[in-house]
Amino acid sequence: MSAVTRDAPPSAIARVTRSLARATAPGTRPLAGRRFFPLWAVVRHRGRRSGRSYAVPVAIRVTADTFTIPLPWAHETQWLRNVVAAGGCSIRWRGSDHAASTPMVIGFEDGASAFHPIQRAVLRAAGINAFLRLERTQPPPLG
């Protein structure tokens, strides 16, 4: 597995990508997880301190046995910390709920391998160097 690098400051392209992601998040929320929109999913998780339920729209790549989620903010998001602490989450993708377990933050080479070569180039240009990989498990968790 490749190492996740955290040392390099974000490039100008990465800063623009992150700003764009923040600006478009309200528009992606209604689409994420829908059957007709497979590029986006909703990660459902519980706060590690509050116990509250949260739902976060994310870009996703799905294979037969894994979910791979690009992490534009690397380890800096609370939802990622919550999923790792809980050992998994529920993912709404293509209109169905899926259980996901064994969260692992991986580096660019391992994470980008789940994506098409053109998508890899976009991810690299966007400055994304970390991914969350989750195993698909059944049945989906309740709640």
Summary of the structure (lengths in Angstrom):
residues: 143
radius of gyration: 14.4
end to end distance: 33.0
largest distance: 42.1
contacts: 397
relative contact order: 0.21
helix: 28%
strand: 33%
